[in-house]
Amino acid sequence: MQFIDQARIAVRAGRGGDGIVAFRREKYVPAGGPSGGDGGRGGDVWLEADPNLQTLLDFKFKRLFEAVDGRRGGPNKSTGASGDHLTIKVPCGTEVRDLRTNILLGDLTDKGQRLLVACGGRGGLGNAHYLSNRNRAPEKCTEGRDGEEWNLQLELKLLAEVGIIGLPNAGKSTLISVLSAARPKIADYPFTTLVPNLGVVRRPTGDGTVFADIPGLIAGAAQGAGLGHDFLRHIQRTRLLIHLVDASSDDVVADLMVVEQELEAYGNGLAERPRLVALNKIELLLEEELAEKLEQARAHCGQPVLAISAATSANLDQLRSGVWRELGI
């Protein structure tokens, strides 16, 4: 399934039905009077969060969504039928913005949460509304109003509590595949991960916490280089970041600084987000080399640095314990 996390759509609510001019004409009723009914209201357009959806792929092929128009009024003061409302299903975590002004209209994060994005037009009035002492046979009615029409920007931000970040080939996909049942593509070359991957990691309490593996960042990502910048939005909702560094790198501090600078450049509070730092692939180093690189990383970060191996599962219990501690579990 193709991963699409941004889409532009147009929504158009239903038009209200027209009112009509009609007069009551029945045997033995000599002065029946006006009986034109009102038009029905046009249908509204709603967005609804659906946990069964994971991508905005459906909106790649259909961009215009229209609700049903209201029906015109009838004789004998019959009101026309209202148009059916249109409900559009979107993934949980979808932000909805007005395309022209970029104003945030709503953030659909919970199952079944709904957002009204276009109101249906009001139905027109029939001539029965214009009966008065001065006008006993009005021949006036009004047309229905047009429904609202808006162009919307949909942006999906994955709902995950923990985000895994790092340079390409740091072992992020291997880590999430070991911690959870996720099965991302894994290979020994950079940029293997082209889209974010989600995995559920079991807590000590038995329920699950969602981890997100974000495609690798490179220098200049905040200005659009590489793939990582396109997906940094998906860690804006996370409570904790796991910063993974390849322990076999020639300069682990430089690798740390590249990602930190990109988080700072991207903004949205990512640089201040609580973070666990872990050197991965420790099976490739001698003990002396590992101790030296751990000390360098600790000195730069000013916090403890974990030494793990996603490939051999070494010290992953320490990583899990650190995550639960930071999340207050």
N, C-alpha and C positions, 0 to 999 in steps of 0.2 A: 504494500500500500504506500502510495506517495505521500510524503509528509509536507503539508502546506500549512503554514502558520499565519499567513496574512491574506486577506481577501477584501475586495471592494464590491459592494452590492448596492442596488437601488431597490427601495421599497416604496410601494404605492398603495395607499389605503383605498377602500372602495368609495365610489361616489354615492351620495345620497340620492334616493329616488325622488322623482318629481311629484308634487301635488297635482291634483286634477280639479277641473270644474265639472260638477255634476249636480243635478237637482232631483229631489225625491219625487217620483211620479207613480202614484198608486191610486187605484180605484177607491173612491170615497174619501180621498185625502186631497181636498182642493188646493191647499197651500202647503205643499210638502216642504218647500224651502231648499236651501243649498245642502248638498250631502257629499261633496267632493272630499275624499280622504287624503291624509298626508302620505308622503313618500317614506319608505323605510330608510333606516340609517345604513351607511356603508360599513363594510367590515373593517376591523382594526388589523394591524400587523403587529405580531408579538414575536420576540425571541425567547427561546427556552433552553436552559442548560440541560444537556443530556450526557450522563456519564458513559454511555456506550460509544460515544464519538471521541476520536483521538486527534482528528485533523480537520482542516477546513477545505478538504479536497472537493467536497460537493459544490462549493461555490466557485470552483474553477470553470465549471461547465454551465452553470446557470447563475446569472447575475441579476435578473429582474424578478421581483416577487410582488405579485399583485393580489390584494384581497378582492372579494366579490362585491359588486355594486348592490345597493339597495334597490328594491322594486318600487315602481310607481304606485301611488295610491289608487284606491278603487272607489266605486260608488257606495252609497249607504254608509258613508263615513268610515270606510274600511282603510286601515293603515297598511301600506305595502310591507312586504316581508323585509326584514333587515338582512344585509349581506353577511355571509359566514365570515368569522374571523380567520385569519391566516396565522398559523403558528410555525415558526422556522426553528428547527432544532440546531443547536450549536454545541461544541464541546465545553465542558466545564473549564473555567479559566479564560473565557473569551472576553476581551475588552471591546466595547462598542463606542466608536467616536464618530462625530459628524465630520464628513470628509472635507467640507469647506472650511470649517473653523477649527477643527481638531479638538473640539470640546468633548470631554469624556461624558457619554450619556449613561453608561452603566458598566458594571463589571460582574459577569455571571460566573460565580464560583461554586455555588451549591446546586446539588441535584434538584431539578424542578424549578429553579429560580427563573422568574419571567421578567421581561422588560418590554414595555409598550414603546414601539419605535415609530408608529404612524397611526394617527387617529382617523377613523372613517368620517366621511362627510355627513352632515346633518340632512335629514330628509326635508323636502319642500313641503309647504303648507297647502292644503286643499282649500277650496272656496268656502267650506263650512266654517273656517276660522274667521272669515271676514263678515259674517252676519252681524248686523247691528240694527238699531231702531231706524236709522236713517238710510240704510241700504239693506232691504229685505231680500234682494236677489243678486248678491255679488257674483261677478264673473271674473274674479281675480284669483290666481293661484301663484305659487312660487316654485322655481326649480330647485332641485337638490344641490347641495354644496359639494364641491370636489373634495376628495380625501387628501390627506397630507402625502407629500412625496419627498423622500430624503435619499441622499447618497451617503452610505455608511462605510466606514473603515473597520473591519473586524481584525483583531489581533489576538492570537492565542498565546497565552503564557502558561506553561505547564504548571500544574499544582504539585510541587515537590517540597519536602521539608529540608532535604539535604542535596546540595549540588556538588558534583565532582568536576573540578577544573584543572587545567594544566596545559603545558605545551603539547603539540602533537607527539604521539608515540610515547607518552608518559605512562601508559598502562591503565588509563581510565576505564576503557571498555572491559579489559580483563578483570579489573577490580569489581565492577558492577555485576559481571557474570558470575563471579565467585560468591559475592555477598547475597545475590538474589537469584531468581529464576530467569532473569533477562538473558537473552542470547543475541547480543549485538555481533556485528561482523568484527573479527579480530584478525590482524595480520601484522607482519613485522615491517611495515612501512608507514610513514606519516599520513595523516588525513584519511585513515581507514573509516573513521566515523564521520558521516556526512550529515546526519540529523541527530537530534537529541534522543537518548534512550532512557526509558524509565524502568525501574526495577523496585520491587517491594521487598524490604529487608525486615525480617521478623524481630520484634522487640522482645526483651525479657518477659514482658507482660503477655505476650502471645499475639497481639495485634501487629499490624504492619506499618512501616514508615517508608514513604516513597523517596527513592534516590533518583537523581537525574544526572546522566553522563552527558556533558556538553562538548561538542566538537572542539578540537584543540585551538587555542589562541596562539597567534604569532604577533611579533612586533608590528604595530600599525593597524591592529585589528579594529580599534576604535574609529579609525578613519576609513574602514571598509576593507582592509586587506584580509585575505583568507576567508575562512568560514565562521570563525568564532563569534565575530561581532553580530552576525545575523541572528545568533541564537542566545546571546547574553541576556536577552529579555526573559528567557525561561528560568533564570536563577534569581530574578527580582523578587519572587515570592518565597524563596527559600529562607529558612531560619539559620542555616549553618552551611559553610563551604568546606569541602575537603580539597586542599590544594596539593595535588600530586606532582612530585618532581622525580625525574629519572635519576637515580643515584649514580648511574654509570656516566652521566654527563661530565664533561671536562670542567664545567663551572656551574655548580648548583645554585650559587648566589645570583649569578647572572640570569639563570632560568627563572628563579623566583621573582626577580625584579621585572622581567618582561611581562609576566602575568599581572603583577601588582600594578604596574603602570597602565596596563590596559583597563583594569578594573577602575582605576582612578579616572582615566580619560572618559570611560563610559558614563560614570556618575551614577545617579539613582541610589546612592548609598551602598553600592557593592563593596567599595574599598573598606568601609567600616563594618561590614558584616562579620560576625564571629567566624573564625577560620581555624581549621586543624591543618597543620602542615605535615606531610608524610613523604619520606624518601622511599621510592619504590624500586624494585629490581635489586634488592640488596644481595641476592644470590650471585650477582656478577662481580662483587667486590670482595677483597680481602678484609679482614677485621680492622687492620690499621687504616686502610683507605676509608672504610665506612666511618670509623670513629672521627677521622679528620673532617670528612664532609658533614657529618652530623653537627660537629662543633661549629663549622662555618655557617651552617644554616641556622643554628640556634642563636649565634651572635647577631646574624642579620635580622631574624624575626623577633628576637627578644621573648621567645616563648619556647616551651618544649617542642621538639620535633620527633615524630615517630619514624621508626625504621621498619618497613614492611616489605613483603614480597607477595604480590597478587598471584603470581604464577605458582608459588609453592605454598601459599596460604600462611606464610610465616608472620606471626605477630598480628594477625587480623583481629584476634580477640581484643587486643589492646586498642585497635582502631575503633571497633564497635563500642567498647566501654567508653572511649573518649566521646564518641558521638552521643551516646545515651546521656552521659554526664552533662554535655553542653546543652542538650535539649531538655534537661531536667526530668529524665525518665528514670 
